[in-house]
Amino acid sequence: MATRKTKLEFVANGVSLLEMEWASGLTPELRRIVVQDTMIRRIPAGALVCRKGEPVTSWMGVLSGLVRISAPTPNGGFVSFTGVPEGGWFGEGSLLKDEPRRYEAVALKASVIAFVPRRTFTLLLDTSVTFNRYLLTQLNERLGQFIGMIERDRSLPPESRLASELAALFNPRLYPGNHDSLAISQEELANLVGLSRQRANRALKRLTEAGLVHVDYRGIRILDLEKLRNYRPE
């Protein structure tokens, strides 16, 4: 379902579409174009936000919910790259390269997604210094995130992988809407980081015992983000 009339009513932790960092320096005319062109869609849990191999037509933002960026495998599974919580945007690299999409995005819970079309994204890129600076920061943070992911996958045990993935969801540059808690089930978390539910639960218990997170029926609250980023089991 898509709507134009009520798009600014959708918020990410109280921040409307045009209050997000990348939009803060836009001229009134560019802001008007963004509002006019952006489509808002409700994506049910488990549904695709975008599919691997399809043409890239939009820059996407998570206004509410949680999205997993991953690639399907031949055996029916997936390789998980990262999660995008409320306030996060993705797809800028695919737009800049102008190639078929190399990953899929799946809503892990019911989500509200903003789709900024290619023509609008290109207009912002061509005319707004503020937008370009935002994109440079976004791409640099994303590069660091993926370098860290390679290190985790090659050398770290499940507890450290889970700790690093959780900490990455609270990167203030990539996901400014996330502060110290995330409404996510343990099953959704396991799905996000590519672990079995049993292994994810054991790892989460270790992080809880270490005083780094608090888990309850509402989700996960981060108690010490810096230690979580650098967690290594003894």
Buried (B, 14 or more C-beta within 10 A) or exposed (E): EEEEEEBEEBBBBEBBBBEBBBBEBBEEEBBEBBBEBBBBBBBEEEEEBBEBEEEBBBBBBBBBBBBBBBEBEEEEEBEBBBBBBBBBBBBBBBBBEEEEBEBBBBBBBBBBBBBBBBEBBEBBBEBBEBBBEBBEBBEEBBEBBEEBBEEBEEEBBBBBBBBBBBBBBBBEEBBBBBBEBBBBBBEBBBBBBBBEBEBBBBBBBBBBEBEBBBBEEEBBEBBBBEBBBEBEEE
